[in-house]
Amino acid sequence: MPRIDHALIVGAGIAGCSAAIALAQQGIRVTMVEKQQAWKFQSSGLFIYSNGLRALRDIGVLPEILQAGFAVPGGRNAYFDHHGRPIVETIYPSPEGLPAIVGIKRAELHRVLASRIDELGITLKLGTTALRLPRPDAGEALPVALSDGSHGRFDLVIGADGIRSQVRAEVFPAVTPVYSGFGVWRSVHDRPAGLDAKIMMMGIGKRLGIMPISNEKLYLFGVMLEPEGSWYDPAAWPALMRQRFAEFREPAARFLDQLGPGSEVLYTGVEEVIAPLPWHRGRVVLIGDAAHASTPFMGQGGAMALEDAVVLAKVLAGPGSLDDALREFGERRAPACKLVQDVSRQVGQAGALEDAGSCERRDLELRRDGQSKVDSFFAALAQLGAPGQGTGPDA
Ligand SMILES: Cc1cc2nc3c(=O)[nH]c(=O)nc-3n(C[C@H](O)[C@H](O)[C@H](O)COP(=O)(O)OP(=O)(O)OC[C@H]3O[C@@H](n4cnc5c(N)ncnc54)[C@H](O)[C@@H]3O)c2cc1C
């Protein structure tokens, strides 16, 4: 039996929406507040690997995701150097008959989640936030005032409000995002027929990737070091992205050449959040990026948020006190999230090598060990999630 009746979720991103669905499916009443007036998602796409797809299957939306996105045939990831010379091709695992990797437009993922939220009758208040929270251990149910003038009493408040979480700032003020040193440039293009693998081009101090996100579209993502606090006029983003990655040849060059005024381009300075356990205090818990934002180089942040949602719903349905359940939630999720953060940081550093000799050695290593590194990363993630290990969504 669920041990709570009514949950407030602050933030309707991937973590908030998937938690709303997972909790509602356990019979828990959910109110979700989202500060954006209208659901609006900036350009570009997202990869979702098999572990994230499993969580989407668990919350009942996998068929719609597969219809909206693009499953890479055979889970192929082809590496090239920046001249376009092939390095190696690796294959992502596809357990349980799930696709290995799906690319999707962020807005499409949210359209699917929003439609399920609607079907389940979940109360969603856009343009609304929680005003200052009471002490998280202040009694049976927390009285929370919302910015639309309404009030509620909630058995649980879930901070799913992302990297700059207001809930975290109130409950864990010592935890703040840390700049990673990297900037990511992303653009969306028409997908030529036949370009159906994930592609990574390894340059000198820079990496550039290509990923299909639907039958019609793909996105390009370029990663390089950028000074902390860099701000670029959005109107200049297409020209800046084109200049920054100008040395990259085919298969990326034709897309870079398309960049100009009006192109769909997004620049993001990447931050991480490392919150020590526990991720809860009293009746308030953090999930998703609010608790464990990672650099994006393993493409796993969204999957970690989805898995959080599934695990949170499971622990809330178990026996014991709410405090025990929330403690178990953090302890089950933290190892996988830490693995993703650590490996992603290493991948970022390898991509930022700036002298030609080191890059050559890196590419040789990739050719020799690329597949075994992919296999061991996914095996470690699966082990952290295996029944009996107690850390992942299937435990
Ligand atoms: C460049 C880049 C590329 C990435 N690529 C991938 C990828 O390919 N695959 C992948 O799995 N992950 C990827 N990620 C990571 C992924 O985007 C995040 O891990 C994921 O979005 C986290 O979801 P979230 O719901 O926790 O946070 P968010 O997506 O940030 O959602 C938080 C929500 O809370 C709302 N909010 C904030 N404050 C308040 C408030 N006070 N009150 C109410 N609402 C509030 C926000 O408006 C937002 O809607 C990438 C990240 C970056 C930076």
The ligand as an SDF file (V2000), in Angstrom:
LIG
                    3D

 53 58  0  0  0  0  0  0  0  0999 V2000
   23.8420   19.7290  -23.4270 C   0  0  0  0  0  0  0  0  0  0  0  0
   23.0660   18.6200  -22.7530 C   0  0  0  0  0  0  0  0  0  0  0  0
   22.7720   17.4770  -23.4620 C   0  0  0  0  0  0  0  0  0  0  0  0
   22.0840   16.4220  -22.8380 C   0  0  0  0  0  0  0  0  0  0  0  0
   21.8090   15.3080  -23.5420 N   0  0  0  0  0  0  0  0  0  0  0  0
   21.1940   14.2650  -22.9360 C   0  0  0  0  0  0  0  0  0  0  0  0
   20.8960   13.0810  -23.6530 C   0  0  0  0  0  0  0  0  0  0  0  0
   21.1780   12.9640  -24.8440 O   0  0  0  0  0  0  0  0  0  0  0  0
   20.2680   12.0680  -22.9980 N   0  0  0  0  0  0  0  0  0  0  0  0
   19.9250   12.1780  -21.6730 C   0  0  0  0  0  0  0  0  0  0  0  0
   19.3460   11.2160  -21.1280 O   0  0  0  0  0  0  0  0  0  0  0  0
   20.1910   13.2930  -20.9640 N   0  0  0  0  0  0  0  0  0  0  0  0
   20.8060   14.3320  -21.5580 C   0  0  0  0  0  0  0  0  0  0  0  0
   21.0670   15.4630  -20.8640 N   0  0  0  0  0  0  0  0  0  0  0  0
   20.6720   15.5230  -19.4550 C   0  0  0  0  0  0  0  0  0  0  0  0
   19.1830   15.7880  -19.3050 C   0  0  0  0  0  0  0  0  0  0  0  0
   18.8350   16.9270  -20.0500 O   0  0  0  0  0  0  0  0  0  0  0  0
   18.8350   16.0310  -17.8430 C   0  0  0  0  0  0  0  0  0  0  0  0
   19.4540   15.0710  -17.0360 O   0  0  0  0  0  0  0  0  0  0  0  0
   17.3310   15.9700  -17.6580 C   0  0  0  0  0  0  0  0  0  0  0  0
   16.7050   16.9920  -18.4020 O   0  0  0  0  0  0  0  0  0  0  0  0
   17.0100   16.1230  -16.1820 C   0  0  0  0  0  0  0  0  0  0  0  0
   15.6170   16.2120  -16.0340 O   0  0  0  0  0  0  0  0  0  0  0  0
   15.0080   16.9610  -14.7710 P   0  0  0  0  0  0  0  0  0  0  0  0
   13.5350   16.8090  -14.8940 O   0  0  0  0  0  0  0  0  0  0  0  0
   15.6790   16.4890  -13.5350 O   0  0  0  0  0  0  0  0  0  0  0  0
   15.4330   18.4760  -14.9220 O   0  0  0  0  0  0  0  0  0  0  0  0
   14.9640   19.5300  -16.0310 P   0  0  0  0  0  0  0  0  0  0  0  0
   14.8580   18.9100  -17.3610 O   0  0  0  0  0  0  0  0  0  0  0  0
   15.8730   20.7080  -15.8700 O   0  0  0  0  0  0  0  0  0  0  0  0
   13.4960   19.9460  -15.5800 O   0  0  0  0  0  0  0  0  0  0  0  0
   13.2790   20.7600  -14.4430 C   0  0  0  0  0  0  0  0  0  0  0  0
   11.9180   21.4280  -14.6080 C   0  0  0  0  0  0  0  0  0  0  0  0
   11.6140   22.1560  -13.4130 O   0  0  0  0  0  0  0  0  0  0  0  0
   11.1270   23.4330  -13.7680 C   0  0  0  0  0  0  0  0  0  0  0  0
   11.4250   24.3050  -12.6270 N   0  0  0  0  0  0  0  0  0  0  0  0
   12.6390   24.7960  -12.2670 C   0  0  0  0  0  0  0  0  0  0  0  0
   12.5290   25.5210  -11.1300 N   0  0  0  0  0  0  0  0  0  0  0  0
   11.2120   25.4740  -10.7690 C   0  0  0  0  0  0  0  0  0  0  0  0
   10.4760   26.0160   -9.7000 C   0  0  0  0  0  0  0  0  0  0  0  0
   11.0830   26.7530   -8.7350 N   0  0  0  0  0  0  0  0  0  0  0  0
    9.1420   25.7870   -9.6360 N   0  0  0  0  0  0  0  0  0  0  0  0
    8.5250   25.0440  -10.5870 C   0  0  0  0  0  0  0  0  0  0  0  0
    9.1810   24.5120  -11.6470 N   0  0  0  0  0  0  0  0  0  0  0  0
   10.4990   24.7080  -11.7220 C   0  0  0  0  0  0  0  0  0  0  0  0
   11.8700   23.7980  -15.0360 C   0  0  0  0  0  0  0  0  0  0  0  0
   11.1850   24.7940  -15.7740 O   0  0  0  0  0  0  0  0  0  0  0  0
   11.8970   22.4510  -15.7560 C   0  0  0  0  0  0  0  0  0  0  0  0
   10.7370   22.2400  -16.5270 O   0  0  0  0  0  0  0  0  0  0  0  0
   21.7230   16.5260  -21.4730 C   0  0  0  0  0  0  0  0  0  0  0  0
   22.0310   17.6890  -20.7460 C   0  0  0  0  0  0  0  0  0  0  0  0
   22.7150   18.7250  -21.3760 C   0  0  0  0  0  0  0  0  0  0  0  0
   23.0430   19.9600  -20.5770 C   0  0  0  0  0  0  0  0  0  0  0  0
  1  2  1  0
  2  3  1  0
  2 52  2  0
  3  4  2  0
  4  5  1  0
  4 50  1  0
  5  6  2  0
  6  7  1  0
  6 13  1  0
  7  8  2  0
  7  9  1  0
  9 10  1  0
 10 11  2  0
 10 12  1  0
 12 13  2  0
 13 14  1  0
 14 15  1  0
 14 50  1  0
 15 16  1  0
 16 17  1  0
 16 18  1  0
 18 19  1  0
 18 20  1  0
 20 21  1  0
 20 22  1  0
 22 23  1  0
 23 24  1  0
 24 25  2  0
 24 26  1  0
 24 27  1  0
 27 28  1  0
 28 29  2  0
 28 30  1  0
 28 31  1  0
 31 32  1  0
 32 33  1  0
 33 34  1  0
 33 48  1  0
 34 35  1  0
 35 36  1  0
 35 46  1  0
 36 37  1  0
 36 45  1  0
 37 38  2  0
 38 39  1  0
 39 40  1  0
 39 45  2  0
 40 41  1  0
 40 42  2  0
 42 43  1  0
 43 44  2  0
 44 45  1  0
 46 47  1  0
 46 48  1  0
 48 49  1  0
 50 51  2  0
 51 52  1  0
 52 53  1  0
M  END
$$$$
